[in-house]
Amino acid sequence: MKKTLTLLALSLILFSCGKENKNMIVKGQIKGLKKGTLYLQKMIDTALVSVDSIQLFGDNNFLLSDNVVSPEMYYLSYKGAVKGKKLMFFGEKGEI
């Protein structure tokens, strides 16, 4: 019984620590896009880093999120059959 309670307590601690509060949601639809991976990226130091991604398989709707302290530049980029450019936008708290 003591082992079970200890295991349960450890599990709860791990799950509560691993979850980050995301206060910016990027939601949209890309017409004609059916398959590939869409990335939400931002600059950290001098590198472009992916903070969230979604694989699209037949559905062109997407939902990406990140934690934003103050408005900053974000990029939506796509990797798949269609070659595209990066879409730049300012990310801030709330739904975009």
PyMOL commands that set and color helices and strands:
alter all, ss='L'
color gray80, all
select helices_A, chain A and resi 2-18
alter helices_A, ss='H'
color red, helices_A
select strands_A, chain A and resi 24-29+35-44+47-57+61-66+72-80+87-91+94-95
alter strands_A, ss='S'
color yellow, strands_A
deselect
rebuild
show_as cartoon
